[in-house]
Amino acid sequence: MKALGVAFSARKRGNCLNCVEYVLLKLKGQGFETEVINVYDCQINPCSHCNYECFAHELRGKDEQCPIQDDVARIYSKIKEAGIIVLAVPTYGGKASSLYCAFTERAQGIIKSSEEIEQYVSRKNIALIVIGNIPAGGDLVYHTVVLDHYECKCPPLSLLLQSAEYGQSSVWGTLIEDKKVRDRLDNLVKLILRRLESKR
């Protein structure tokens, strides 16, 4: 089984990528094939300048392709292939990063049927890591990101890391250096493995 991690931060290396890489390294140690996607290296555009091609069958009686050419479809294809998905989403201004929001809204142009929802989402073992600075922003984003996965057959495993809780500022990207943070990520890995074992 393949484990895929996706970090939705706007900077090249920070808390999101560090945490995703840590979790994926632990899973690799358990024998899983792993891959990390850093969306910093990708082109992700929001829905824009289109004619609702994602609803073309309903509107015009035929299927049409999304006109936006970027890396979104490629990332979704990797999600489709993986059995474990680990997503890390940062909090910007009390909201989920725009890269994450753009990525999720574009799903409607890729996932076309209930059968494809099964392939992309509901049968997956999904773990969410939301990284905020203070509770006033992180908790709202946390609930938003969890609700984005309401179609999962099992609620996604989730973790909220708030920098202030560890006496840090999120801008430094040093959360992974705190043993308490690593302990929580270790526990997330244990929960992923336990859920996999329960499905066998």
ChimeraX attribute file (.defattr): number of C-alpha atoms within 10 A of each C-alpha:
attribute: neighborCount
match mode: 1-to-1
recipient: residues
	/A:1	11
	/A:2	17
	/A:3	23
	/A:4	25
	/A:5	26
	/A:6	23
	/A:7	29
	/A:8	26
	/A:9	25
	/A:10	18
	/A:11	15
	/A:12	13
	/A:13	13
	/A:14	19
	/A:15	27
	/A:16	27
	/A:17	27
	/A:18	17
	/A:19	24
	/A:20	24
	/A:21	21
	/A:22	17
	/A:23	21
	/A:24	23
	/A:25	16
	/A:26	16
	/A:27	20
	/A:28	15
	/A:29	11
	/A:30	11
	/A:31	10
	/A:32	17
	/A:33	15
	/A:34	20
	/A:35	19
	/A:36	18
	/A:37	18
	/A:38	21
	/A:39	22
	/A:40	16
	/A:41	11
	/A:42	14
	/A:43	11
	/A:44	22
	/A:45	18
	/A:46	16
	/A:47	17
	/A:48	10
	/A:49	8
	/A:50	10
	/A:51	12
	/A:52	18
	/A:53	18
	/A:54	21
	/A:55	18
	/A:56	16
	/A:57	13
	/A:58	11
	/A:59	12
	/A:60	10
	/A:61	9
	/A:62	10
	/A:63	14
	/A:64	15
	/A:65	12
	/A:66	19
	/A:67	15
	/A:68	17
	/A:69	10
	/A:70	12
	/A:71	15
	/A:72	22
	/A:73	19
	/A:74	11
	/A:75	17
	/A:76	18
	/A:77	12
	/A:78	17
	/A:79	22
	/A:80	20
	/A:81	16
	/A:82	21
	/A:83	20
	/A:84	25
	/A:85	26
	/A:86	25
	/A:87	24
	/A:88	26
	/A:89	28
	/A:90	29
	/A:91	24
	/A:92	17
	/A:93	12
	/A:94	17
	/A:95	19
	/A:96	24
	/A:97	17
	/A:98	19
	/A:99	21
	/A:100	22
	/A:101	18
	/A:102	15
	/A:103	21
	/A:104	16
	/A:105	14
	/A:106	21
	/A:107	17
	/A:108	16
	/A:109	20
	/A:110	18
	/A:111	18
	/A:112	14
	/A:113	10
	/A:114	11
	/A:115	10
	/A:116	13
	/A:117	17
	/A:118	16
	/A:119	17
	/A:120	22
	/A:121	20
	/A:122	20
	/A:123	16
	/A:124	20
	/A:125	22
	/A:126	23
	/A:127	21
	/A:128	23
	/A:129	24
	/A:130	25
	/A:131	28
	/A:132	31
	/A:133	23
	/A:134	17
	/A:135	17
	/A:136	12
	/A:137	18
	/A:138	25
	/A:139	19
	/A:140	15
	/A:141	24
	/A:142	25
	/A:143	13
	/A:144	13
	/A:145	23
	/A:146	18
	/A:147	13
	/A:148	13
	/A:149	17
	/A:150	13
	/A:151	15
	/A:152	18
	/A:153	13
	/A:154	14
	/A:155	15
	/A:156	23
	/A:157	17
	/A:158	19
	/A:159	18
	/A:160	19
	/A:161	24
	/A:162	24
	/A:163	23
	/A:164	13
	/A:165	12
	/A:166	15
	/A:167	11
	/A:168	15
	/A:169	16
	/A:170	21
	/A:171	12
	/A:172	10
	/A:173	18
	/A:174	14
	/A:175	25
	/A:176	18
	/A:177	11
	/A:178	12
	/A:179	11
	/A:180	12
	/A:181	17
	/A:182	16
	/A:183	12
	/A:184	14
	/A:185	21
	/A:186	15
	/A:187	14
	/A:188	19
	/A:189	20
	/A:190	14
	/A:191	15
	/A:192	20
	/A:193	15
	/A:194	11
	/A:195	14
	/A:196	13
	/A:197	9
	/A:198	7
	/A:199	6
	/A:200	5
